[in-house]
């Protein structure tokens, strides 16, 4: 499975990794490589929680119409 990840460096020098497809799925690392490895674990955990709780990752844009 391919999931897009964004990695950027913050003002303190840490690398922040985010997964836009999973709201709230964020991690960090001292290096870009560490941030990349850490977000893989965060994605796995987020997907497991979604599966256990029945939370869907899809957004229904027409819900309120």
Secondary structure, DSSP 4 states (H G I P E B T S, - for coil): -----EEEE-TTSPEEEE-TTSTT-EEEESSHHHHHHHHHHHHHHHHHHHHHHT--S---TTTT-
